Every structure is written in C-alpha cells, then in structure tokens.
Amino acid sequence: MKGIGPAMMSEILCYVHPTKCMLWNRRAYVALNYLGVSDLPRYNYQHTGQKYQDLCDTVAQIAKEMRALGDADANYLTVDYFIWDESSVAENLTDIYKPLPALALPANVDKVDITTSEFIHNEVRDKIAEIGKWLGLQTDTEKKVAGGAVVDAIWEATIGNMGRVIYVFEVQTKGSLDSLILNLLKSLNNPAVQGVVAVSDATQLEKIKAEVSGVSGLKDKLKYWNYVQVLEVHEALASVNEAINSLGLVPQSF
C-alpha cells in the first residue's frame, strides 16, 4: 500500500499479533545492533519478508529468556518496552539520536535486479516526499503536474495569495533516460513548476547531464541529487524529529 513502509506495517502487525510479530523501527535497529545482531536491514528495500521473519525469530528468543527469568507474559511487544524502559543498556541506546555509520549501497542502481530496483525507486521517492513534509511543504507522490507528466514526487508551497510553487522530482533506477527527460520537459509546461530534480546514482546522473546538455529549456533548469544523499538526509532528519518528539511538547491527545 502506498506510503506504508516496514516500520508502520510492523506496528500494525505487532499490535494485532504481539506473540508472533515484532515492532521494527529505527529504535529496534539501534537496540539490536547494540546487542550484536548482524545483517540488520538499514533501508526499506532491504527489509524483505524473510528478513522480517529472521528478526521476529531473534526477538522471540529474547522474549523466551524474559519468560524464563519470571515475566510469564513476555511477548514481542514486551521486548520492545524492555529495550527502552527496563534494559540496563538504555544509556547506550541514546546513540539513536546520532548519525548511523555509513552503509554501502548499490553504486549503480541500473545494474541491480528489477525487484530491488523497484524497491529502491519507491523508497527514494517516498523519502523525498517525507523530507519535504519535514521542511514544512505540501508533498505528494505519483502526481500529475501537467498534460502527460506524472512525476515521482513533488514539493509544493503556497505563497500567500500569489499562487503555488512546485518542485518536481524524478527518480531514475532503470528505464529510458529519454522518457525521464521528456517527462521533466512536460512538467515544465506547468507555470507553477519552478524546479525540476533528477535523482539517481552518480553514474546515471552523469549520463543524464550529458543527454540534457543539448535539450533547450531543460539543461539550465535541471538539478541533480544523488539517491545516497537522499537516504542520508532522510536519516538525519528522522533522527532530529525523533529527538524533538521525545520531548513530549505536544500532548498525545492532539
């Protein structure tokens, strides 16, 4: 489903099936990493069904140990509470608000298999939209902005009574560069579109620059964003937002 990632899905699963499904989020990543669990998924596209099952098996072992120590009702949700409310390593887990170590990502996303390519595309698209929200902008994905132009993501701002300003993002993993360029050109037919951004790996961005160099009306307007930087920016902003939210400045009933 659009907009639902592993973290949100796992929250639903853990709530409905607390004896079978774990809660997976940034906090769980940091906690399990501290406990020495290896090969943890850092990004959504790495979070397969099998990987989630492996993580559930790990949490099941922790819950089993907790029951052996006297907590007869311990389940997957109890483990999550334990990590943050009762564990003696809680002080070490304050590293959740620090940048995570750099992680190797596919250098050439056009070389990975089709399924992985699609997961990377969708994750980058959704995180661009979320970055925009954190910046206070209206955002959307798979949005039609002009005739024949449906783009991956947009950031939109309304300037008083003067109208809208739209920034367009197209994520390129596999597929035709000509289609990417044509879509961006069509999007510029909308006068509200003030910026267009191509998002891909370093190699493909250079190819896009070369292709666009002879395209009048686009070459001077197109910006370039490495998808690795998108993921890094999202991760940094997620850490900032989680730290601020932990202050509890807004009552939960709001």
Contacts in CASP RR format, 6 or more apart in sequence:
PFRMAT RR
TARGET T0000
AUTHOR 0000-0000-0000
METHOD contacts of the structure
MODEL  1
MKGIGPAMMSEILCYVHPTKCMLWNRRAYVALNYLGVSDLPRYNYQHTGQ
KYQDLCDTVAQIAKEMRALGDADANYLTVDYFIWDESSVAENLTDIYKPL
PALALPANVDKVDITTSEFIHNEVRDKIAEIGKWLGLQTDTEKKVAGGAV
VDAIWEATIGNMGRVIYVFEVQTKGSLDSLILNLLKSLNNPAVQGVVAVS
DATQLEKIKAEVSGVSGLKDKLKYWNYVQVLEVHEALASVNEAINSLGLV
PQSF
2 141 0 8 1.000
2 142 0 8 1.000
3 126 0 8 1.000
3 141 0 8 1.000
5 44 0 8 1.000
5 126 0 8 1.000
6 24 0 8 1.000
6 41 0 8 1.000
6 44 0 8 1.000
6 47 0 8 1.000
6 52 0 8 1.000
7 24 0 8 1.000
7 25 0 8 1.000
7 26 0 8 1.000
10 21 0 8 1.000
10 22 0 8 1.000
10 23 0 8 1.000
10 24 0 8 1.000
10 25 0 8 1.000
10 52 0 8 1.000
11 23 0 8 1.000
11 25 0 8 1.000
13 20 0 8 1.000
13 21 0 8 1.000
14 21 0 8 1.000
14 22 0 8 1.000
14 23 0 8 1.000
14 76 0 8 1.000
14 77 0 8 1.000
14 80 0 8 1.000
15 77 0 8 1.000
18 75 0 8 1.000
18 76 0 8 1.000
18 77 0 8 1.000
18 78 0 8 1.000
19 75 0 8 1.000
19 76 0 8 1.000
20 56 0 8 1.000
20 76 0 8 1.000
21 56 0 8 1.000
21 76 0 8 1.000
22 28 0 8 1.000
22 52 0 8 1.000
22 55 0 8 1.000
22 56 0 8 1.000
22 59 0 8 1.000
22 76 0 8 1.000
22 79 0 8 1.000
22 80 0 8 1.000
23 76 0 8 1.000
23 77 0 8 1.000
23 80 0 8 1.000
24 47 0 8 1.000
24 52 0 8 1.000
24 55 0 8 1.000
26 96 0 8 1.000
26 238 0 8 1.000
26 239 0 8 1.000
26 242 0 8 1.000
27 80 0 8 1.000
27 83 0 8 1.000
27 84 0 8 1.000
27 93 0 8 1.000
27 96 0 8 1.000
28 55 0 8 1.000
28 80 0 8 1.000
28 83 0 8 1.000
29 40 0 8 1.000
29 41 0 8 1.000
29 42 0 8 1.000
29 100 0 8 1.000
30 93 0 8 1.000
30 95 0 8 1.000
30 96 0 8 1.000
30 100 0 8 1.000
31 83 0 8 1.000
31 84 0 8 1.000
31 87 0 8 1.000
31 89 0 8 1.000
31 93 0 8 1.000
32 40 0 8 1.000
32 55 0 8 1.000
32 58 0 8 1.000
33 40 0 8 1.000
34 89 0 8 1.000
34 92 0 8 1.000
34 93 0 8 1.000
34 95 0 8 1.000
35 89 0 8 1.000
37 55 0 8 1.000
37 58 0 8 1.000
40 55 0 8 1.000
41 47 0 8 1.000
41 48 0 8 1.000
41 51 0 8 1.000
42 100 0 8 1.000
42 103 0 8 1.000
43 103 0 8 1.000
43 105 0 8 1.000
43 123 0 8 1.000
43 231 0 8 1.000
44 119 0 8 1.000
44 122 0 8 1.000
44 123 0 8 1.000
44 126 0 8 1.000
45 116 0 8 1.000
45 119 0 8 1.000
45 120 0 8 1.000
45 122 0 8 1.000
45 123 0 8 1.000
56 76 0 8 1.000
59 76 0 8 1.000
59 79 0 8 1.000
60 76 0 8 1.000
62 79 0 8 1.000
62 82 0 8 1.000
63 74 0 8 1.000
63 75 0 8 1.000
63 76 0 8 1.000
63 78 0 8 1.000
63 79 0 8 1.000
66 74 0 8 1.000
66 78 0 8 1.000
66 79 0 8 1.000
66 82 0 8 1.000
67 73 0 8 1.000
67 74 0 8 1.000
71 78 0 8 1.000
74 82 0 8 1.000
83 90 0 8 1.000
83 93 0 8 1.000
84 90 0 8 1.000
84 93 0 8 1.000
87 93 0 8 1.000
96 239 0 8 1.000
96 242 0 8 1.000
97 239 0 8 1.000
97 242 0 8 1.000
97 243 0 8 1.000
98 239 0 8 1.000
99 235 0 8 1.000
99 236 0 8 1.000
99 239 0 8 1.000
100 235 0 8 1.000
105 227 0 8 1.000
105 228 0 8 1.000
105 231 0 8 1.000
106 112 0 8 1.000
106 116 0 8 1.000
106 120 0 8 1.000
106 201 0 8 1.000
107 201 0 8 1.000
107 202 0 8 1.000
107 203 0 8 1.000
108 201 0 8 1.000
108 203 0 8 1.000
108 204 0 8 1.000
109 117 0 8 1.000
109 120 0 8 1.000
109 173 0 8 1.000
109 174 0 8 1.000
109 200 0 8 1.000
109 201 0 8 1.000
109 204 0 8 1.000
109 227 0 8 1.000
110 117 0 8 1.000
110 173 0 8 1.000
110 174 0 8 1.000
110 175 0 8 1.000
110 201 0 8 1.000
110 203 0 8 1.000
110 204 0 8 1.000
112 120 0 8 1.000
112 173 0 8 1.000
114 174 0 8 1.000
117 173 0 8 1.000
117 174 0 8 1.000
118 173 0 8 1.000
120 173 0 8 1.000
120 227 0 8 1.000
121 152 0 8 1.000
121 171 0 8 1.000
121 173 0 8 1.000
123 231 0 8 1.000
124 171 0 8 1.000
124 199 0 8 1.000
124 227 0 8 1.000
124 230 0 8 1.000
124 231 0 8 1.000
125 141 0 8 1.000
125 142 0 8 1.000
125 152 0 8 1.000
125 153 0 8 1.000
125 169 0 8 1.000
125 171 0 8 1.000
126 141 0 8 1.000
126 153 0 8 1.000
127 230 0 8 1.000
127 231 0 8 1.000
127 234 0 8 1.000
128 139 0 8 1.000
128 152 0 8 1.000
128 153 0 8 1.000
128 169 0 8 1.000
128 171 0 8 1.000
128 199 0 8 1.000
128 230 0 8 1.000
129 139 0 8 1.000
129 140 0 8 1.000
129 141 0 8 1.000
129 153 0 8 1.000
130 139 0 8 1.000
130 234 0 8 1.000
131 230 0 8 1.000
131 233 0 8 1.000
131 234 0 8 1.000
131 237 0 8 1.000
132 139 0 8 1.000
132 155 0 8 1.000
133 139 0 8 1.000
134 237 0 8 1.000
134 241 0 8 1.000
135 155 0 8 1.000
137 155 0 8 1.000
137 156 0 8 1.000
137 157 0 8 1.000
138 155 0 8 1.000
138 156 0 8 1.000
138 157 0 8 1.000
138 158 0 8 1.000
139 153 0 8 1.000
139 154 0 8 1.000
139 155 0 8 1.000
139 156 0 8 1.000
140 153 0 8 1.000
140 154 0 8 1.000
140 156 0 8 1.000
141 152 0 8 1.000
141 153 0 8 1.000
141 154 0 8 1.000
142 150 0 8 1.000
142 151 0 8 1.000
142 152 0 8 1.000
143 150 0 8 1.000
143 151 0 8 1.000
143 153 0 8 1.000
143 154 0 8 1.000
144 150 0 8 1.000
145 151 0 8 1.000
145 154 0 8 1.000
145 166 0 8 1.000
145 168 0 8 1.000
145 187 0 8 1.000
145 190 0 8 1.000
145 192 0 8 1.000
145 193 0 8 1.000
146 186 0 8 1.000
146 187 0 8 1.000
146 188 0 8 1.000
146 189 0 8 1.000
146 190 0 8 1.000
146 193 0 8 1.000
147 186 0 8 1.000
147 189 0 8 1.000
148 183 0 8 1.000
148 186 0 8 1.000
149 183 0 8 1.000
149 184 0 8 1.000
149 186 0 8 1.000
149 187 0 8 1.000
149 189 0 8 1.000
149 190 0 8 1.000
150 183 0 8 1.000
151 168 0 8 1.000
151 169 0 8 1.000
151 170 0 8 1.000
151 183 0 8 1.000
151 184 0 8 1.000
151 187 0 8 1.000
152 169 0 8 1.000
152 170 0 8 1.000
152 171 0 8 1.000
152 199 0 8 1.000
153 168 0 8 1.000
153 169 0 8 1.000
153 171 0 8 1.000
154 166 0 8 1.000
154 167 0 8 1.000
154 168 0 8 1.000
154 169 0 8 1.000
155 166 0 8 1.000
155 167 0 8 1.000
155 169 0 8 1.000
156 164 0 8 1.000
156 165 0 8 1.000
156 166 0 8 1.000
156 167 0 8 1.000
157 164 0 8 1.000
157 165 0 8 1.000
158 164 0 8 1.000
158 165 0 8 1.000
159 165 0 8 1.000
163 192 0 8 1.000
164 192 0 8 1.000
165 192 0 8 1.000
165 194 0 8 1.000
166 190 0 8 1.000
166 192 0 8 1.000
166 193 0 8 1.000
166 194 0 8 1.000
166 195 0 8 1.000
167 193 0 8 1.000
167 194 0 8 1.000
167 195 0 8 1.000
167 196 0 8 1.000
167 197 0 8 1.000
168 184 0 8 1.000
168 187 0 8 1.000
168 193 0 8 1.000
168 195 0 8 1.000
168 196 0 8 1.000
168 197 0 8 1.000
169 196 0 8 1.000
169 197 0 8 1.000
169 199 0 8 1.000
169 225 0 8 1.000
170 180 0 8 1.000
170 183 0 8 1.000
170 184 0 8 1.000
170 196 0 8 1.000
170 197 0 8 1.000
170 198 0 8 1.000
170 199 0 8 1.000
171 199 0 8 1.000
171 200 0 8 1.000
171 227 0 8 1.000
172 180 0 8 1.000
172 198 0 8 1.000
172 199 0 8 1.000
172 200 0 8 1.000
172 204 0 8 1.000
172 208 0 8 1.000
173 200 0 8 1.000
177 204 0 8 1.000
177 207 0 8 1.000
177 208 0 8 1.000
177 211 0 8 1.000
178 211 0 8 1.000
180 198 0 8 1.000
180 208 0 8 1.000
181 208 0 8 1.000
181 211 0 8 1.000
181 212 0 8 1.000
181 215 0 8 1.000
181 218 0 8 1.000
184 196 0 8 1.000
184 198 0 8 1.000
184 218 0 8 1.000
184 222 0 8 1.000
185 215 0 8 1.000
185 217 0 8 1.000
185 218 0 8 1.000
187 193 0 8 1.000
187 196 0 8 1.000
188 196 0 8 1.000
188 217 0 8 1.000
188 218 0 8 1.000
188 221 0 8 1.000
195 221 0 8 1.000
195 223 0 8 1.000
196 218 0 8 1.000
196 221 0 8 1.000
196 222 0 8 1.000
196 223 0 8 1.000
197 222 0 8 1.000
197 223 0 8 1.000
197 224 0 8 1.000
197 225 0 8 1.000
198 205 0 8 1.000
198 208 0 8 1.000
198 222 0 8 1.000
198 223 0 8 1.000
198 224 0 8 1.000
198 225 0 8 1.000
199 224 0 8 1.000
199 225 0 8 1.000
199 226 0 8 1.000
199 227 0 8 1.000
199 230 0 8 1.000
200 208 0 8 1.000
200 226 0 8 1.000
200 227 0 8 1.000
201 226 0 8 1.000
201 227 0 8 1.000
201 228 0 8 1.000
202 226 0 8 1.000
205 224 0 8 1.000
205 226 0 8 1.000
208 222 0 8 1.000
208 224 0 8 1.000
209 224 0 8 1.000
212 218 0 8 1.000
212 219 0 8 1.000
212 222 0 8 1.000
213 219 0 8 1.000
END
